[in-house]
Amino acid sequence: MKLVIAEKNIAAQKIAQLLADGKPKTDKVYNTQVYRFTVQGEDWVSMGLAGHILAPDFPDEVLFDKKQGWYSVTEDGEVLPADVPDGLARPPYDTKRKPFLANGINIKGWKVESLPYLTWAPIIKKPAEKEIIRVLKNLAKKADHVIIATDFDREGELIGSDALNCVREVAPDVPTSRARYSALIKGEVTAAFDNLVSLDQDLADAGESRQYIDLIWGAVLTRYLTLARFGGFGNVRSAGRVQTPTLALVVERERERMAFVPEDYWQIRGVGAAQGKPETAFKMSHATARFTDKAAAETAFSHVDGATTGTITAVSKRSRKQQPPTPFNTTSLQAAAAAEGISPARTMRIAESLYMAGFISYPRVDNTVYPRTLDIAGIVGGLSSNSPALRPVCQKVLAGPMKPTRGKTETTDHPPIHPTGQGDPETLDGGQKKLYMLIARRFLATLMGPATIENTKLSIDVSGEPFTASGDVLVDAGFREAYPYGLKRDEQLPPLAEGDAIDVSDIKLEAKQTEPPARYSQGRLVQEMEKRGLGTKSTRASIIERLYQVRYLKNDPIEPSQLGMAIVDALHEFAPRITTPEMTSELEDDMTHVAAGADTQEHVVEHSRALLAGMLDTLIAHKDDLGEAIADAVTADAKVGTCPKCGKDLVMKTSAKTRGSFIGCMGWPECDVTYPVPSGVKVSPIEGEGAVCPECGAPRIKCQPFRQKAYEVCVNPKCPTNFEPDLVVGECRVCAEAGRHGELVAHKSERSGKRFIRCTNYDECGVSYPLPARGKLEATGEVCEHCGAPVVVVQTARGPWRICVNMDCPGKEKKPARGRGARGAAKGGSAKGGTRKSAAKPGAKKTAAKKTTK
């Protein structure tokens, strides 16, 4: 039996489908799916690993013995040497208080005193997927050949190497091979398994070096920053070898913006048109694009103020060629997708799913040159067959000549990102289809000729002052027929000749100021990280996403939070090398040398430890200074407004009891002002005049639901702007069956701001239903045919939404809600506790819904 080990279950299934003589059989070993099939009469089985099956970690302690020096002991009793420098204190210590032990240091607990020892602690690999390792070993015992078929990059090679080590524990002599492919399609996979190679241990060691280095730096710096100021609004402060200098780039740009001193300038603009033809209107501006002297601008404007005619003094036309783009690598794909509204992190998640489904080639590449072996014509033909929208362009491309563009980077591991030409794009969902079409159109564009753009420039005399107007027209679409992204629409000027008179109107003198440097977009930041040598094609998107998760970054274009700025400023003062790209780039070069076999994993990891240790002493000495900076920044980030009662800051807080968020006054306990926070939304303060409610003086906040339109609201539930009159939506069926009259009333709580429907006899019948958090309610007078609960209409941004208010309605099992929006809306309106079951069990009077107060 041959055992194929893929990186994920879906890849294992796909490989089985592509290699099998017939249809693979899905089986289970313990609780893990595997795929059994035959190839030329031989039994094969494939399994997926779910990514890394081993995870690096530290032991709990580093111990010292006079004879053997520093060491650690694993859970299995294995002794690991620790290369702790002689300068660090050895036992016996003056205290037995943790982290100090009688014979060493405890490094599991988060203590500042243990950080220098943590820097030098040995690293162990622990099982991260015990069930999968169990299955892997079970199959390896029965295999006569093992083939590693994980993704071909550093991380994939490391995953395969770890799997192979597990295999060796139970089958030390089984032959092993490596299958390398760039797309999960028939031709690629078949060729890979026909041309098996050996696993590249140098490449795996480079991947493991990154794992170890990132673990050491991340653990030490994160613990340090957290311990520097433990407590506040979320305790853990994240940091890392690549994360910190990336954050520093954003902070540096923000500091440039803050230091920017705007300069005044003036512009004179107007509107021209062919005489008597207002429909031909075009924009024109003074030939002096920017007046830096106000008096000169006013003098020029006085000559043309109120002018109604002008004369064309010159007409010039010039054509320019716009060259087609180069093939996509990971960075350029992320940048292009970000311009279309898809974040780099989401781009990589979608690209991974498209790769696994066989729609595109491997998405983590540096290469921008198609290899000669790539069947370009076959791919274009496949696109033509499977995508009617692309068929006309594909036919033009196939008519030739097909001369692909070339980028500056050429590698031999994977081709640039391209469509495979297989699969039906109509089966993809919104985000997948959007990214797939971007990749497909980019591929076609690289095979087409340049676009020709004709520029027309008019020189105009208005009352003795020179004006100009220009327009661009796409006269030959070229590659733009396939790739319209970023294309400006035509700016057509009317046909005018020298000496023609034109109508002039709306001439204005505009006072302006120069703008500070633009903030990074996510796509631009990925490109800047690549330029500075920060991270890799596989990690840059996740690093940016992580910076958002820990609230060091916000918005897009990207702004640093006060906390992010405080951390970078403090680290820059006390350990400046941590914030610079140069140090990280140096370590990246070290790992590249490991991949090339020019250096060893042990050497580069020790080098990184030494770099970190050289900065740690200074950081520990200034822990309190950094802690104060963090505390001030956290409070500033948490501020949402000013307390209308005492004038102190209102900030976002977390309840120690419920772990829920609320808004509270910094003057507590003297001031007890608190406000609830809408659930299921991201809350941010509003700047400017709109920050204070004109009705009650409480702060107004911006609420951003997941993938929905943001809205603004006053935080005070009792504010008149939040008031909703009670609405009778029907009669209580439970009360009617009991022989009494009860009305079902839609109500919004003045305390919590939540909405619900409750019977007027609630204490007796216990009937209550949750409602969506937002949207005007309308009673229909109808009841649900499945459960008898009221049917209401909720007005949403997408139009009216007709719902049965009973969350346990049997009809909802037959027609489940589609998409996040419907589920989230119902969930967002649910009162805390179990109101959903009150109607299903009408006899229960003491339900969790009863806790909701009016």
Phi, psi and omega in degrees: 000137174260133180252122177255126182248110179258170185281327181223162181299319183295326178291320178299318179294317181295317179298317178300318180295323184281331184265334190296145174292322177238223180261127180296153178254126177280129182227172176231134170248115193058243181247016184250133179288137171226168185232118181259137181201172179238144175232112182052043176083356181262140180282131177233157171215137178240147178216152177256152186259349186062040179081216182292126177262348174237140182236135178286144180204171176260152169290171182284334187216153163244129187244161181231136175225138185300328183277313184258359178075210181279143180198169172227161180236129180281174178297335179272002179089005179286134180267125181245124178292147177237124184272066181280130182299153180295337183289343180277141185298146180247158175289156007280145180261163181287343181229152175255007180288138181303141016269005185282134178242168180297329183234022179166211185229134172276122181250002178285316178287150182275096178228139181300322183296337183271350186298318178300327179284325177299325180303326185252006183292145175294158181247137179241154176258122180250149177297125177261338181227078186298320181295317181291322177298321178298316179294317181302314180292323179299315181286325182297327179298330185262355186273146173254359176198132179244130180242120176277122183232038176283172179301145183267087169203186183300314182293317179295323179293323178294317178300317178294321179295317178297319178297319181295322177298321177294320178299317183297335180295330182246342181220073187295337186252002182293134177296143181228150178217173180232130175253125181245128180217160182245353178204144180273067177230163189306307184298315182296310185293318179299316179297321180297318182281343173277343183230062182291147180232185177268152176295137181273097184292329177297318179294320177295320179296324177296318177296320179290326176301315178298317178305310183294315182295316180294325177297312183297308182295316181297315182295313184292311184289321179296316178295320180298310182295325179292316182287336179298330177207078182283130181115175181101207188268078185093120193274316190284130176253115186275147175207164180191171184297321180259327183299316185292311177294333175294315175300322180298327177299316181292318180294320179301316178295321179293323177295323176298320179294319181293327181276350184294131177253110183292148177246141181282142170210167184228146178229146176245120183229156178202189181234132176244163177198152174300145186302127178075009182230076182298339180291347180265018186305141177217158180275144176220158181216160180299146181299333172277100188301320179223121173272123176267349178253115184299320182297318179295322178295317181293324178295313179297319181293326180297333180286332187248355181300120180086001180297146182238349180223161176209171182231135177286121180260340179196147175229125179230144178232140181215133178260144176226151179262134173252115186286148178294156183285164176275162180301156181286129156254185186298314184295313181292328175295315179298319180294316180293320180292323179298324177295339178260011174092013178250118183296156179304318181296317179292324177303315182290324177295316180293316181299322178298317180293323178292322178295314181296330180274358177086013182276327183227168177281178183302128191269002180248088186218155172257341187296138174231025177229122178293133176290155181294337182282351182289128180279080184296315181297322178296322179293316180297319178298321177295319177297320180297322182286323189263346183229098180302328181295331182262353188302314181300318179292318181301320181295324176294319180296317181294335179288345173081176357279142179263097178240097186294148175287162181231134174272187184274342185250124178234121178234171184246004182281304180225152173286168173302162182292127182209159175289152177275345183082006181243154179091157182261112181300338181291345177277352183276152177278183189304304182294320179296316182293322180297315180289321179300315181294326175298315181292316181296316181292324178296318178302311180297322181298324181291348181256002186249174182275176181290159173268147179248124181241127180260126179254130176246129180239129178252134170256129189230138174256123176236106179052040177086355179258136181278130175237161176224156172215146180218155179212145178246137179229132177279105184267334175224111188297323182053228182294342181294342176296327178268330191232083183276357186300130178078005182279127177284146179288156181300138174246086188279127173264149179292155179290107182233152180235163179301132181097346180292144174268146179229158173277141180234139179208165169056041178281129184226150171260119185246128177269128182223173177227149177295150184261147176290168177304140182291147174291158176289137162277168179296320179296319179292325179293321176302316180295321179293323176298318178297318180298322183271359180075029181263120178073191179230174178302333183273340189249342189298317181297318181291330177294315178297317179300319179297321179295328174289318183299321181271008173065033171273336179236156176209158175063174176207111008306154194278132172241140173280145173283169176300322179295315179299319179293320181295318181294315180295316181298317181292314179296323179296327180285319188259336179211071190300332184294334179297329185267000184261144178292336186300317181295315179295320178297324177298317179291325177297319178297321178302316182291328175296322178295324177296316180299328181273357181080011183267354178210171182249154177301316182302319183292315184289327177292318178296323177299317180293322177299316181296320177299315181293316181299327180294340180259339192292323182301315180294320179298315181296322180296333182248027182302315183293322178298315180293324179299319178295320179297320179295316182300314180297319182291320180298317179297319180296320179292328184279349184292133176241355180164194182246139181294125180289347183268312185242349177088357178277175184289139168262127185230158173288131179230164178241128179291127178293334183276311186257346185065011176276160180267149173205169178255127182225161182274140177288351178274005178297141011269354180297323177248124185256022182291124175221154178223146176286161178243134178304141181275153174072021179226158172266124186258136175217151181288161177254137179261155176087201185297329183285000184286341183241132180291125181291343182274315187236352178083359178281161179293150169254143183234159175261128180246125181246098175292161180294119177053034176226170182289136179289154177219161180247145184207150173283137184287345183275110181298335181274357180297141178304332180291341179259359185287136173229127179292149176298145182229122176281122185250356180162186178254149181283118181292323181295316179295320180299319179293334179271001177085021177229166181259129176218133179261141174268119188242127173279129188220146174248123183291132177284344180270312185258342183080003181273154183246144179201165174251132182219146178285146177293342176254036188305323182297337180262321185257337178070018183275122179208144179228144175282160177229155173303149186293330184225166179106130180297134182267143175226131176279140179255343185076004182257160176237156181291135181290340183270323187229350179083002178284159181295149172253127180236165175246130176249122179278119180242176180296336180267002181117184181291140181237114184265121185223151164273130187282349181279112182292339180259019182298130178301331180294335180284341175285328180284325181235080182297150180297142181256128175085164182291327187301315182292317179295316184294325181296316179292321181293319182297332182270357185287129174292150182298135182107195189254054179294341184295333186265356185294323180284331180289333178236073188298338182284344183280118181268330183260083178248166180296335181298337183294342181287342179292125183254153182266000000 
